[in-house]
């Protein structure tokens, strides 16, 4: 079973690790990697809560649309759970 | 350059931008070594992290806030020492006043690296 997720489109200023080109894109969770201290807190020297980290798989078609040279190729990116929402969320 | 569509976007987050041709680099020299000050910067990073003054995330945050010019004009270890310094001040290792005093003291030792390295 694969879970489809959308990367949130939020655009906060500051230190974030979610690439801008993946925001708003839909992928599937390829695997979950466990929990890690949130780097967005660590970067400011703050106490960091552990956040689930997922490896999310996107197709090039989803990421680049008509510009994709090989639309069926895939790209995996490791993204923290607080950046993800169910793909069917409105 | 600030992305007009996303002004909050930082310079490091360049994935998907048009990159142009890949520049041809010089053949790496197998005898290349880092200079002494670069090794000291590396050591300072390890010591500062081990002492709990900052994490690698803190170093990255400052590097990524530096802007495009820093990546065009500064060398790798110049960017590192700027980030380590910022993190050490934020972490409370020393104050900007402490740093100013020390820099003045070392500048007064002399122009050359050798002069400045030996305490008077």
Backbone of each chain as ProteinMPNN parsed JSONL, in Angstrom:
{"seq_chain_A": "XXXXXXXXXXXXXXXXXXXXXXXXXXXXXXXXXXXXXXXXXXXXXXXXXXXXXXXXXXXXXXXXXXXXXXXXXXXXXXXXXXXXXXXXXX", "coords_chain_A": {"N_chain_A": [[0.84, -1.191, 0.0], [0.606, 2.112, -0.905], [0.98, 5.431, 0.168], [-0.429, 8.368, -0.947], [0.836, 11.599, -1.011], [0.854, 15.171, -0.581], [3.199, 17.731, -0.922], [3.339, 20.406, 1.257], [2.448, 23.742, 0.295], [3.506, 25.83, 1.63], [5.378, 28.798, 2.431], [7.459, 29.786, 4.253], [9.656, 32.379, 5.452], [13.092, 31.802, 6.301], [14.998, 29.066, 7.751], [14.489, 26.285, 6.003], [14.121, 22.886, 4.873], [12.871, 21.82, 2.737], [12.757, 21.43, -0.628], [12.036, 24.068, -2.917], [11.059, 23.456, -5.419], [9.589, 21.182, -5.07], [7.395, 21.805, -3.611], [3.934, 21.698, -3.194], [3.714, 19.556, -4.898], [2.725, 16.183, -5.735], [3.406, 13.029, -4.372], [4.354, 9.609, -3.551], [4.647, 7.871, -0.45], [7.559, 6.268, -0.139], [9.063, 4.951, 1.759], [9.162, 5.001, 5.356], [11.364, 6.626, 7.54], [11.825, 6.826, 10.191], [12.128, 8.779, 13.239], [13.489, 12.028, 13.595], [15.419, 14.709, 15.072], [14.019, 17.899, 14.575], [15.374, 19.688, 11.969], [14.82, 22.305, 11.399], [14.46, 23.527, 13.812], [16.876, 22.936, 15.115], [18.643, 24.414, 13.622], [18.44, 26.97, 14.601], [19.413, 26.727, 17.079], [17.574, 25.805, 18.904], [15.618, 23.798, 21.227], [14.88, 20.693, 19.835], [12.096, 19.003, 18.609], [11.396, 15.533, 17.94], [10.698, 14.528, 14.684], [8.743, 12.703, 12.318], [10.356, 11.313, 9.491], [10.065, 11.002, 6.039], [10.63, 9.111, 3.056], [9.869, 10.279, -0.007], [8.454, 9.578, -3.125], [8.504, 10.933, -6.315], [7.187, 11.454, -9.623], [8.911, 12.47, -12.597], [7.254, 13.697, -14.366], [5.276, 14.711, -12.669], [6.813, 16.546, -11.239], [8.102, 18.279, -13.111], [6.34, 18.605, -15.2], [5.432, 19.362, -18.531], [8.023, 19.89, -19.216], [9.554, 17.764, -18.509], [12.058, 15.509, -19.393], [12.179, 12.77, -19.268], [9.442, 11.514, -18.471], [8.539, 9.379, -16.884], [10.557, 8.694, -15.183], [11.756, 8.659, -11.801], [12.029, 10.543, -8.73], [13.431, 10.618, -5.559], [12.848, 12.103, -2.433], [13.719, 13.145, 0.827], [11.538, 14.033, 3.264], [10.188, 15.899, 5.924], [7.453, 15.011, 8.093], [5.786, 17.127, 8.857], [5.697, 18.73, 6.697], [4.075, 17.499, 4.922], [0.891, 16.554, 3.521], [-2.249, 14.763, 3.223], [-2.841, 13.604, -0.118], [-5.367, 14.014, -1.112], [-6.353, 16.093, 0.281], [-8.018, 19.215, 0.485]], "CA_chain_A": [[0.0, 0.0, 0.0], [1.376, 3.355, -0.932], [0.177, 6.573, 0.573], [-0.151, 9.561, -1.751], [0.944, 12.81, -0.177], [1.225, 16.408, -1.253], [4.087, 18.594, -0.151], [2.639, 21.665, 1.505], [2.936, 24.87, -0.52], [3.832, 26.968, 2.494], [6.586, 29.504, 1.979], [7.939, 30.635, 5.344], [11.055, 32.785, 5.384], [13.862, 31.119, 7.331], [15.733, 27.864, 7.362], [13.682, 25.098, 5.749], [14.871, 21.891, 4.099], [12.014, 21.246, 1.703], [13.074, 22.206, -1.839], [10.913, 24.857, -3.419], [10.485, 22.85, -6.631], [8.707, 20.071, -4.704], [6.245, 22.262, -2.841], [2.685, 21.571, -3.947], [3.739, 18.361, -5.756], [2.196, 14.958, -5.136], [4.215, 11.823, -4.509], [3.934, 8.538, -2.654], [5.649, 7.55, 0.567], [8.281, 5.054, -0.521], [9.294, 4.329, 3.073], [9.342, 5.915, 6.473], [12.753, 6.455, 7.979], [11.936, 7.015, 11.637], [11.998, 10.162, 13.703], [14.754, 12.754, 13.766], [15.216, 16.068, 15.576], [13.64, 18.809, 13.498], [16.498, 20.562, 11.629], [14.376, 23.7, 11.369], [14.713, 24.029, 15.172], [18.314, 22.82, 15.391], [19.355, 25.472, 12.898], [18.41, 28.188, 15.402], [19.882, 26.405, 18.421], [16.418, 25.59, 19.775], [15.334, 22.386, 21.508], [14.21, 20.169, 18.64], [11.265, 17.81, 18.774], [11.603, 14.516, 16.905], [9.635, 14.539, 13.669], [8.877, 11.594, 11.367], [10.948, 11.65, 8.19], [9.613, 10.056, 5.016], [11.187, 9.194, 1.702], [8.717, 10.449, -0.89], [8.83, 9.357, -4.525], [7.763, 11.767, -7.276], [7.555, 11.243, -11.026], [9.41, 13.683, -13.251], [6.078, 14.347, -14.944], [4.648, 15.503, -11.599], [7.675, 17.651, -10.788], [8.458, 19.245, -14.157], [5.286, 18.733, -16.201], [5.795, 19.184, -19.943], [9.472, 20.041, -19.369], [10.248, 16.529, -18.116], [12.62, 14.781, -20.535], [11.8, 11.368, -19.069], [8.334, 11.733, -17.525], [8.299, 8.244, -15.984], [11.626, 8.587, -14.192], [11.308, 9.116, -10.486], [12.952, 11.261, -7.856], [13.099, 10.43, -4.145], [13.314, 13.176, -1.553], [13.375, 12.885, 2.227], [10.763, 15.204, 3.686], [9.592, 15.733, 7.253], [6.003, 14.821, 8.064], [5.009, 18.366, 8.993], [5.613, 19.351, 5.37], [3.245, 16.656, 4.05], [-0.53, 16.424, 3.808], [-2.83, 13.766, 2.317], [-2.955, 14.162, -1.471], [-6.748, 14.386, -1.425], [-6.769, 17.248, 1.09], [-8.303, 20.362, -0.385]], "C_chain_A": [[0.879, 1.245, 0.0], [0.457, 4.518, -0.627], [0.567, 7.789, -0.261], [-0.179, 10.792, -0.859], [1.274, 14.023, -1.053], [2.158, 17.196, -0.336], [3.377, 19.928, 0.028], [3.286, 22.813, 0.722], [3.394, 26.042, 0.328], [5.222, 27.516, 2.178], [7.136, 30.384, 3.095], [9.353, 31.126, 5.074], [11.812, 32.052, 6.488], [14.442, 29.821, 6.82], [14.784, 26.687, 7.209], [14.458, 24.174, 4.822], [14.04, 21.271, 2.984], [12.195, 22.053, 0.425], [11.838, 22.88, -2.425], [10.254, 24.169, -4.625], [9.587, 21.66, -6.324], [7.445, 20.539, -3.983], [4.994, 22.27, -3.724], [2.613, 20.325, -4.813], [3.264, 17.135, -4.987], [3.126, 13.784, -5.421], [3.645, 10.731, -3.632], [5.054, 8.276, -1.65], [6.286, 6.218, 0.202], [8.651, 4.262, 0.716], [9.382, 5.42, 4.133], [10.669, 5.601, 7.144], [12.925, 6.569, 9.489], [11.843, 8.485, 11.988], [13.371, 10.771, 13.945], [14.468, 14.148, 14.307], [14.991, 17.039, 14.406], [14.786, 19.78, 13.168], [16.111, 22.034, 11.579], [14.468, 24.346, 12.746], [16.209, 24.037, 15.464], [19.091, 23.977, 14.771], [19.413, 26.767, 13.688], [18.84, 27.929, 16.844], [18.755, 26.167, 19.411], [16.277, 24.111, 20.105], [14.483, 21.831, 20.365], [13.368, 18.95, 18.994], [11.557, 16.835, 17.651], [10.413, 14.52, 15.959], [9.832, 13.348, 12.742], [9.43, 12.095, 10.03], [10.548, 10.571, 7.187], [10.411, 10.233, 3.732], [10.008, 9.2, 0.741], [9.19, 10.345, -2.339], [7.904, 10.135, -5.451], [8.129, 11.318, -8.69], [8.062, 12.574, -11.591], [8.258, 14.447, -13.896], [5.397, 15.24, -13.905], [5.484, 16.737, -11.272], [7.837, 18.717, -11.87], [7.39, 19.423, -15.234], [5.828, 18.501, -17.598], [7.3, 19.307, -20.172], [10.234, 18.751, -19.063], [10.749, 15.79, -19.354], [12.23, 13.313, -20.477], [10.692, 11.318, -18.021], [8.15, 10.603, -16.526], [9.432, 8.034, -14.984], [11.121, 9.134, -12.861], [12.438, 9.784, -9.723], [12.495, 11.011, -6.426], [13.65, 11.596, -3.336], [12.866, 12.855, -0.134], [12.776, 14.153, 2.827], [10.113, 14.919, 5.037], [8.073, 15.778, 7.172], [5.232, 16.139, 8.138], [4.956, 19.171, 7.701], [4.669, 18.593, 4.434], [1.791, 16.691, 4.493], [-1.09, 15.36, 2.867], [-3.075, 14.388, 0.937], [-4.372, 14.606, -1.79], [-7.246, 15.542, -0.554], [-6.986, 18.449, 0.176], [-7.63, 21.621, 0.148]], "O_chain_A": [[1.782, 1.386, 0.824], [-0.68, 4.584, -1.095], [1.73, 8.194, -0.286], [-1.098, 10.99, -0.063], [1.887, 13.902, -2.113], [1.924, 17.307, 0.868], [2.875, 20.508, -0.935], [4.499, 22.845, 0.519], [3.643, 27.129, -0.193], [6.11, 26.795, 1.724], [7.271, 31.595, 2.917], [10.17, 30.384, 4.528], [11.221, 31.715, 7.514], [14.388, 29.514, 5.63], [14.318, 26.145, 8.212], [15.337, 24.613, 4.08], [14.465, 20.301, 2.357], [11.834, 23.229, 0.382], [10.742, 22.32, -2.42], [9.046, 24.284, -4.828], [8.891, 21.17, -7.214], [6.526, 19.749, -3.768], [5.004, 22.78, -4.845], [1.571, 20.049, -5.407], [3.384, 17.057, -3.764], [3.569, 13.575, -6.551], [2.58, 10.896, -3.037], [6.237, 8.436, -1.951], [5.635, 5.175, 0.23], [8.562, 3.034, 0.72], [9.639, 6.588, 3.841], [11.042, 4.437, 7.293], [14.033, 6.426, 10.007], [11.523, 9.325, 11.147], [14.287, 10.11, 14.435], [13.407, 14.714, 14.042], [15.689, 16.991, 13.393], [15.135, 20.613, 14.004], [16.967, 22.91, 11.7], [14.546, 25.57, 12.852], [16.745, 25.012, 15.989], [20.075, 24.453, 15.336], [20.316, 27.578, 13.486], [18.665, 28.776, 17.719], [18.946, 26.307, 20.619], [16.757, 23.259, 19.356], [13.483, 22.436, 19.978], [13.856, 17.993, 19.595], [11.921, 17.238, 16.546], [9.261, 14.516, 16.393], [10.968, 13.01, 12.409], [9.032, 13.141, 9.517], [10.679, 9.378, 7.457], [10.811, 11.339, 3.37], [9.241, 8.239, 0.682], [10.194, 10.944, -2.724], [6.682, 10.01, -5.38], [9.245, 10.858, -8.93], [7.69, 13.649, -11.123], [8.274, 15.676, -13.968], [4.994, 16.365, -14.201], [4.951, 17.825, -11.055], [7.724, 19.911, -11.593], [7.519, 20.297, -16.091], [6.59, 17.562, -17.83], [7.802, 18.876, -21.21], [11.432, 18.662, -19.331], [9.971, 15.479, -20.255], [11.981, 12.687, -21.507], [10.955, 11.11, -16.837], [7.655, 10.837, -15.423], [9.277, 7.27, -14.031], [10.2, 9.948, -12.804], [13.619, 9.615, -10.025], [11.316, 11.171, -6.11], [14.788, 12.02, -3.537], [11.763, 12.352, 0.077], [13.422, 15.199, 2.888], [9.562, 13.842, 5.263], [7.486, 16.462, 6.334], [4.154, 16.263, 7.556], [4.252, 20.178, 7.62], [4.48, 18.994, 3.285], [1.491, 16.837, 5.678], [-0.491, 15.075, 1.83], [-3.468, 15.55, 0.834], [-4.573, 15.474, -2.639], [-8.412, 15.929, -0.636], [-6.239, 18.668, -0.778], [-7.756, 22.689, -0.452]]}, "seq_chain_B": "XXXXXXXXXXXXXXXXXXXXXXXXXXXXXXXXXXXXXXXXXXXXXXXXXXXXXXXXXXXXXXXXXXXXXXXXXXXXXXXXXXXXXXXXXXXXXXXXXXXXXXXXXXXXXXXXXXXXXXXX", "coords_chain_B": {"N_chain_B": [[20.18, 36.584, -6.268], [16.917, 37.762, -5.679], [14.06, 35.755, -5.868], [11.371, 36.85, -7.624], [8.837, 35.756, -7.525], [8.819, 34.263, -5.231], [9.791, 35.643, -2.629], [10.773, 34.757, -0.198], [12.434, 32.713, -0.728], [15.554, 31.115, -0.403], [19.043, 31.483, -1.29], [20.402, 29.05, -1.481], [18.492, 27.254, -2.254], [18.193, 26.238, -5.029], [17.318, 24.4, -6.812], [15.976, 23.356, -9.907], [16.283, 25.737, -11.173], [17.492, 27.42, -14.144], [20.632, 26.464, -15.155], [22.675, 26.812, -16.963], [25.668, 26.183, -18.969], [27.92, 23.608, -17.806], [30.702, 24.6, -16.014], [34.098, 24.177, -17.066], [36.391, 22.625, -15.061], [39.611, 23.083, -13.561], [42.102, 20.533, -13.8], [42.176, 18.462, -11.018], [44.734, 18.866, -8.636], [46.884, 16.53, -7.42], [48.628, 17.054, -5.428], [47.527, 18.976, -3.984], [46.931, 20.751, -1.042], [45.253, 21.759, 1.948], [45.437, 25.057, 3.263], [47.058, 26.266, 6.272], [45.367, 27.934, 7.803], [42.9, 27.16, 6.854], [42.693, 24.537, 7.732], [42.58, 25.063, 10.41], [40.137, 26.326, 10.617], [38.484, 24.211, 10.022], [39.022, 22.576, 12.228], [38.053, 24.21, 14.252], [35.362, 24.163, 13.717], [34.753, 21.497, 14.342], [35.417, 21.394, 17.071], [33.749, 23.395, 18.143], [31.205, 22.33, 17.574], [31.34, 19.957, 19.027], [31.447, 20.952, 21.564], [28.944, 21.831, 21.863], [28.057, 24.324, 20.982], [26.873, 24.819, 18.558], [25.008, 23.271, 15.849], [25.338, 21.26, 12.876], [23.213, 22.046, 11.429], [22.814, 24.657, 12.231], [25.102, 25.85, 11.198], [24.605, 25.537, 8.462], [22.311, 27.062, 8.197], [23.232, 29.722, 8.53], [25.044, 29.905, 6.406], [23.29, 29.637, 4.273], [21.801, 31.9, 4.495], [23.455, 33.842, 3.606], [23.448, 34.824, 1.009], [23.664, 35.381, -2.566], [26.002, 36.699, -3.463], [27.982, 35.971, -1.614], [28.499, 33.365, -2.289], [29.554, 33.645, -4.773], [31.828, 35.188, -4.431], [33.299, 34.591, -2.099], [35.615, 32.211, -0.687], [35.323, 28.669, -0.009], [36.133, 28.035, 2.698], [36.226, 30.585, 3.733], [33.529, 31.239, 3.792], [32.741, 29.324, 5.609], [34.115, 30.099, 8.026], [32.898, 32.488, 8.538], [30.31, 31.636, 9.093], [30.716, 29.9, 11.273], [31.718, 31.723, 13.135], [29.477, 33.431, 13.476], [27.686, 31.577, 14.589], [29.042, 30.861, 16.943], [28.999, 33.262, 18.359], [26.226, 33.579, 18.659], [25.796, 31.323, 20.181], [26.986, 31.946, 22.523], [29.717, 31.703, 23.053], [31.615, 33.718, 22.893], [31.678, 37.329, 22.871], [30.794, 39.94, 20.52], [32.299, 42.125, 21.21], [34.458, 40.946, 22.576], [35.582, 39.632, 20.412], [36.308, 41.749, 18.732], [38.285, 42.978, 20.253], [40.237, 40.947, 20.353], [40.841, 40.674, 17.645], [41.974, 43.144, 17.113], [44.229, 42.976, 18.694], [45.668, 40.902, 17.454], [46.011, 41.939, 14.892], [47.755, 43.946, 15.489], [50.097, 42.585, 15.851], [51.432, 42.211, 13.483], [52.061, 42.201, 9.893], [52.441, 39.811, 8.482], [51.633, 36.313, 8.205], [53.244, 34.692, 9.777], [54.277, 36.522, 11.681], [51.88, 37.267, 12.931], [51.078, 34.898, 14.027], [52.709, 34.294, 16.141], [52.702, 34.825, 19.554], [53.225, 37.961, 21.138]], "CA_chain_B": [[19.039, 37.353, -6.788], [15.666, 37.356, -5.038], [13.05, 35.234, -6.771], [10.225, 37.755, -7.441], [7.616, 35.005, -7.215], [8.943, 33.734, -3.874], [10.865, 36.41, -1.999], [11.333, 34.066, 0.971], [13.332, 31.671, -1.197], [16.962, 31.383, -0.114], [19.934, 31.263, -2.411], [20.804, 27.647, -1.597], [17.388, 26.415, -2.744], [18.249, 26.626, -6.432], [16.874, 23.286, -7.651], [14.997, 23.698, -10.92], [16.69, 26.937, -11.915], [18.349, 27.208, -15.303], [21.996, 26.533, -14.632], [23.65, 27.102, -18.016], [26.648, 25.116, -19.192], [28.765, 23.239, -16.672], [32.044, 25.138, -16.267], [35.188, 23.197, -17.045], [37.258, 22.891, -13.929], [40.999, 22.662, -13.722], [42.371, 19.177, -13.34], [42.591, 18.511, -9.62], [46.149, 18.616, -8.383], [46.943, 15.541, -6.341], [49.451, 17.579, -4.346], [46.808, 20.06, -3.322], [46.67, 20.608, 0.389], [44.602, 22.922, 2.509], [46.377, 25.906, 3.99], [46.952, 26.092, 7.724], [44.178, 28.597, 8.365], [41.719, 26.378, 6.487], [42.643, 23.405, 8.658], [42.158, 25.576, 11.721], [38.693, 26.55, 10.527], [37.876, 22.88, 10.11], [39.144, 22.144, 13.627], [37.164, 25.051, 15.057], [34.013, 23.649, 13.491], [34.599, 20.241, 15.09], [35.443, 21.697, 18.51], [32.538, 24.157, 18.485], [30.053, 21.422, 17.548], [31.495, 19.009, 20.127], [31.161, 21.657, 22.814], [27.515, 22.122, 21.911], [27.724, 25.705, 20.643], [26.01, 24.848, 17.37], [24.899, 22.015, 15.115], [25.554, 21.429, 11.434], [22.042, 22.776, 10.93], [23.074, 26.074, 12.478], [26.092, 26.292, 10.197], [23.936, 25.628, 7.16], [21.36, 28.182, 8.222], [23.94, 30.982, 8.291], [25.566, 29.853, 5.028], [22.196, 29.805, 3.326], [21.3, 33.266, 4.619], [24.485, 34.796, 3.189], [23.121, 35.453, -0.267], [24.358, 34.935, -3.784], [27.337, 37.289, -3.553], [28.925, 35.215, -0.793], [28.868, 32.144, -2.997], [30.324, 34.021, -5.954], [33.05, 35.933, -4.133], [34.072, 34.059, -0.981], [36.009, 30.811, -0.83], [34.594, 27.726, 0.839], [36.445, 28.198, 4.122], [35.825, 31.94, 4.15], [32.113, 31.158, 4.171], [32.672, 28.524, 6.846], [34.518, 30.815, 9.235], [31.854, 33.485, 8.806], [29.176, 30.948, 9.705], [31.138, 29.427, 12.598], [31.773, 32.906, 14.005], [28.1, 33.844, 13.786], [27.101, 30.58, 15.491], [29.712, 30.931, 18.25], [28.462, 34.442, 19.051], [24.846, 33.264, 19.047], [25.843, 30.277, 21.197], [27.504, 32.489, 23.772], [31.131, 31.378, 23.288], [32.263, 35.012, 23.115], [30.837, 38.428, 22.396], [31.392, 40.708, 19.427], [33.326, 42.985, 21.814], [35.627, 40.066, 22.772], [36.173, 39.359, 19.097], [36.918, 42.986, 18.256], [39.502, 43.17, 21.03], [41.217, 39.94, 19.925], [41.261, 40.986, 16.278], [42.873, 44.308, 17.195], [45.483, 42.477, 19.28], [46.4, 40.111, 16.449], [46.395, 42.859, 13.818], [48.902, 44.719, 15.974], [51.311, 41.756, 15.852], [52.195, 42.377, 12.246], [51.398, 42.001, 8.61], [52.572, 38.473, 7.905], [51.02, 35.216, 8.957], [54.223, 34.276, 10.781], [54.274, 37.52, 12.756], [50.611, 37.271, 13.647], [50.882, 33.613, 14.693], [53.503, 34.165, 17.368], [52.325, 35.811, 20.578], [54.304, 38.896, 21.479]], "C_chain_B": [[17.75, 36.845, -6.14], [14.679, 36.908, -6.113], [11.783, 36.075, -6.587], [8.94, 37.01, -7.084], [7.608, 34.526, -5.766], [10.072, 34.444, -3.142], [11.49, 35.726, -0.793], [12.34, 32.998, 0.565], [14.783, 32.057, -0.953], [17.84, 30.931, -1.278], [20.327, 29.796, -2.586], [19.74, 26.798, -2.26], [17.207, 26.669, -4.237], [17.782, 25.516, -7.369], [15.806, 23.73, -8.632], [15.311, 24.968, -11.681], [17.495, 26.545, -13.153], [19.792, 27.438, -14.865], [23.009, 26.933, -15.696], [24.652, 25.981, -18.128], [27.471, 24.831, -17.94], [30.172, 23.766, -16.938], [33.097, 24.043, -16.214], [36.149, 23.578, -15.924], [38.684, 22.502, -14.289], [41.136, 21.222, -13.234], [42.821, 19.239, -11.87], [44.063, 18.129, -9.461], [46.26, 17.666, -7.193], [47.808, 16.025, -5.167], [48.755, 18.702, -3.573], [46.663, 19.767, -1.831], [45.936, 21.868, 0.836], [45.652, 23.759, 3.236], [46.092, 25.784, 5.489], [45.679, 26.718, 8.287], [42.909, 27.821, 8.023], [41.569, 25.162, 7.412], [42.175, 23.846, 10.043], [40.651, 25.854, 11.739], [37.956, 25.226, 10.684], [37.884, 22.396, 11.564], [38.183, 22.916, 14.526], [35.717, 24.576, 14.921], [33.78, 22.396, 14.339], [34.535, 20.515, 16.598], [34.144, 22.4, 18.928], [31.301, 23.272, 18.526], [30.121, 20.458, 18.729], [31.166, 19.656, 21.468], [29.688, 22.07, 22.915], [27.133, 23.555, 21.583], [26.801, 25.799, 19.427], [25.934, 23.44, 16.785], [25.213, 22.306, 13.648], [24.381, 22.199, 10.822], [22.215, 24.279, 11.114], [24.078, 26.636, 11.487], [25.436, 26.493, 8.846], [23.014, 26.835, 7.101], [22.077, 29.499, 7.905], [24.499, 31.012, 6.863], [24.461, 30.203, 4.025], [21.593, 31.208, 3.384], [22.263, 34.294, 4.01], [24.178, 35.485, 1.866], [24.072, 35.057, -1.378], [25.794, 35.447, -3.843], [28.374, 36.473, -2.798], [29.403, 33.973, -1.54], [29.679, 32.431, -4.249], [31.712, 34.52, -5.572], [33.901, 35.349, -3.015], [34.476, 32.617, -1.268], [35.215, 29.975, 0.181], [34.858, 27.979, 2.318], [36.222, 29.627, 4.619], [34.347, 31.953, 4.553], [31.96, 30.377, 5.48], [33.011, 29.354, 8.072], [33.498, 31.901, 9.58], [30.67, 32.831, 9.53], [29.514, 30.456, 11.109], [31.157, 30.6, 13.571], [30.375, 33.344, 14.432], [27.474, 32.886, 14.81], [27.74, 30.622, 16.881], [29.23, 32.142, 19.046], [27.04, 34.152, 19.538], [24.815, 32.244, 20.179], [26.449, 30.736, 22.508], [28.959, 32.167, 24.068], [31.946, 32.641, 23.576], [31.341, 36.094, 22.566], [31.523, 39.12, 21.216], [32.483, 41.626, 19.967], [34.599, 42.185, 22.069], [36.365, 39.885, 21.45], [36.915, 40.591, 18.577], [38.266, 43.213, 18.943], [40.6, 42.221, 20.551], [41.739, 40.25, 18.52], [42.238, 42.154, 16.268], [44.243, 43.866, 17.706], [46.322, 41.743, 18.222], [46.861, 40.995, 15.288], [47.663, 43.615, 14.211], [50.198, 43.913, 15.941], [52.111, 41.9, 14.562], [51.424, 41.93, 11.029], [51.388, 40.545, 8.165], [51.925, 37.436, 8.81], [51.949, 34.767, 10.087], [54.252, 35.227, 11.97], [53.024, 37.389, 13.627], [50.394, 35.99, 14.438], [51.623, 33.52, 16.012], [53.11, 35.246, 18.36], [53.505, 36.704, 20.913], [54.591, 38.819, 22.975]], "O_chain_B": [[17.523, 35.638, -6.063], [14.486, 37.583, -7.124], [11.172, 36.033, -5.519], [8.061, 37.56, -6.421], [6.552, 34.397, -5.146], [11.18, 33.918, -3.042], [12.606, 36.064, -0.398], [13.026, 32.437, 1.419], [15.197, 33.177, -1.254], [17.442, 30.125, -2.119], [20.558, 29.345, -3.708], [20.047, 25.725, -2.78], [16.203, 27.241, -4.662], [17.842, 25.671, -8.589], [14.844, 24.397, -8.252], [14.694, 25.255, -12.707], [18.101, 25.475, -13.2], [20.125, 28.471, -14.283], [24.111, 27.358, -15.352], [24.519, 24.949, -17.47], [27.687, 25.719, -17.115], [30.777, 23.432, -17.957], [33.001, 23.105, -15.423], [36.646, 24.702, -15.858], [38.924, 21.704, -15.195], [40.386, 20.763, -12.373], [43.741, 19.984, -11.53], [44.55, 17.186, -10.083], [45.786, 17.967, -6.098], [47.735, 15.485, -4.064], [49.315, 19.289, -2.647], [46.313, 18.656, -1.433], [45.996, 22.906, 0.178], [46.632, 23.228, 3.758], [45.052, 25.279, 5.911], [45.0, 26.129, 9.128], [41.953, 27.816, 8.799], [40.462, 24.809, 7.819], [41.478, 23.116, 10.749], [39.981, 25.641, 12.75], [36.946, 25.133, 11.381], [36.886, 21.875, 12.063], [37.579, 22.355, 15.44], [34.952, 24.587, 15.886], [32.736, 22.255, 14.976], [33.707, 19.944, 17.309], [33.527, 22.045, 19.932], [30.446, 23.431, 19.398], [29.106, 20.169, 19.361], [30.674, 19.0, 22.386], [29.251, 22.594, 23.94], [26.01, 23.973, 21.866], [26.038, 26.756, 19.293], [26.686, 22.544, 17.169], [25.334, 23.462, 13.244], [24.538, 22.908, 9.828], [21.814, 25.071, 10.262], [23.927, 27.755, 10.998], [25.677, 27.492, 8.168], [22.943, 27.535, 6.091], [21.588, 30.298, 7.106], [24.429, 32.042, 6.193], [24.672, 30.953, 3.072], [20.949, 31.651, 2.432], [21.93, 35.475, 3.91], [24.612, 36.614, 1.639], [25.134, 34.479, -1.147], [26.701, 34.711, -4.23], [29.5, 36.296, -3.265], [30.565, 33.581, -1.435], [30.408, 31.565, -4.734], [32.672, 34.3, -6.311], [35.109, 35.586, -2.979], [33.786, 31.894, -1.988], [34.548, 30.493, 1.077], [33.921, 28.121, 3.104], [36.048, 29.841, 5.818], [33.966, 32.597, 5.531], [31.154, 30.731, 6.34], [32.278, 29.321, 9.061], [33.261, 32.199, 10.751], [30.105, 33.406, 10.46], [28.702, 30.576, 12.026], [30.672, 30.488, 14.697], [30.127, 33.597, 15.612], [26.823, 33.314, 15.763], [27.051, 30.437, 17.885], [29.069, 32.063, 20.264], [26.695, 34.444, 20.683], [23.93, 32.283, 21.034], [26.431, 30.002, 23.496], [29.406, 32.331, 25.202], [32.856, 32.626, 24.405], [30.356, 35.807, 21.887], [32.706, 38.895, 20.959], [33.474, 41.886, 19.284], [35.7, 42.674, 21.814], [37.591, 39.971, 21.379], [38.02, 40.48, 18.046], [39.251, 43.587, 18.306], [41.747, 42.628, 20.365], [42.93, 40.106, 18.245], [43.209, 42.157, 15.512], [45.278, 44.32, 17.218], [47.532, 41.949, 18.119], [47.962, 40.823, 14.766], [48.527, 43.887, 13.377], [51.284, 44.49, 15.998], [53.331, 41.73, 14.559], [50.326, 41.378, 11.105], [50.429, 40.094, 7.538], [51.706, 37.657, 10.001], [51.505, 34.498, 11.203], [54.253, 34.794, 13.123], [53.085, 37.397, 14.856], [49.627, 35.973, 15.401], [51.229, 32.765, 16.901], [53.174, 36.437, 18.052], [54.648, 36.249, 20.964], [55.467, 39.526, 23.473]]}, "name": "protein", "num_of_chains": 2, "seq": "XXXXXXXXXXXXXXXXXXXXXXXXXXXXXXXXXXXXXXXXXXXXXXXXXXXXXXXXXXXXXXXXXXXXXXXXXXXXXXXXXXXXXXXXXXXXXXXXXXXXXXXXXXXXXXXXXXXXXXXXXXXXXXXXXXXXXXXXXXXXXXXXXXXXXXXXXXXXXXXXXXXXXXXXXXXXXXXXXXXXXXXXXXXXXXXXXXXXXXXXXXXXXXXXXX"}
